[in-house]
Amino acid sequence: MIIGVGNPMRGDDAFGSSLAQRLAGRIAAHVIDAEDVPESYLWTAIAAQPDTILFLDAVDLGAAPGAAALLDPEQIACRCVSTHHVPLAMMVEVLRRETGASVALLAMQPSHIEFARPMSPTSSAALSCLEGLLMDVLPLLTEDSHAGAASARMRILAERAASW
């Protein structure tokens, strides 16, 4: 399952939502564009009982605009100051407890999250690059359905992410 998070009216904060929209219908995974209310989709995600959940969101990584990182649940709790109603770290904990899923966050460093401004050119370029990466990697991640597949999926994604 992939859950895109972000406010489409706040510039680069639209990253997660935009990437989810681009992936929907093109990959063999349940994709949710949660916009800026991911808590509204909590029960949908729990009911689906996925073994792997990948959140997509703009996060202040303290890095150059457009930089990306794959964060595990412990890093999400430490690094994500939420602009959402319910902190992402809290949602991650509930989803892990209720589904047993492996959870990670593909985060992108925004240039700005100002209201009524379009996404920056740097973030737009990063969005396209990450879309291409996920389109290359996700078919590999969905081929494996054995018991240890969830951790294997995250390991493959992390290995590919290292080349960003």
C-alpha positions, 0 to 999 in steps of 0.5 A: 500500500502507498499513501501519499500525503500533502496539501496541494495548495501549499507548494512543495507540500503537494509532493506526496499527494502528487506522487500518489496520483501519478502512481495510481492505476499504474502499479500493482499496489493499493494507492491512496491520495490522502492529501492533508487528511491521512487520518481519514484513510486510517481504517481503509488501510487497516481493513486492507491488511497490507504487509508493506506501507509506504508513505510519501510526504514532504519533510524537512530533512535539513537537506537541499531542496529536492533531496529524498530519503527513505525513513524507517518508523523510528526516524519518522518519529524523530524527524517529522514535525507534522503539518497534518491534523494527526502526526504521521508518527502516530498513524505509523504506530497505529498501522504497525500495531493493527496490520503488522505491516512494515512501514516506511516514509519516502520523504522529499525536502521541500523548497517552500510550503507557502499557501497558494504557490505552485510546486518549485521547479526543484521539487517538480524535478525530484517528483519526476525522478522519484516517480521513475525510480518507483516505477522501476522498483515497485514491480520488483517489490510486488513479485515476492509474496512469501512470509519475509517479503515485507522486509525484503521489499523495504530492503530492495527499496532502500538499496535503490534509494541509496543511489539518489 
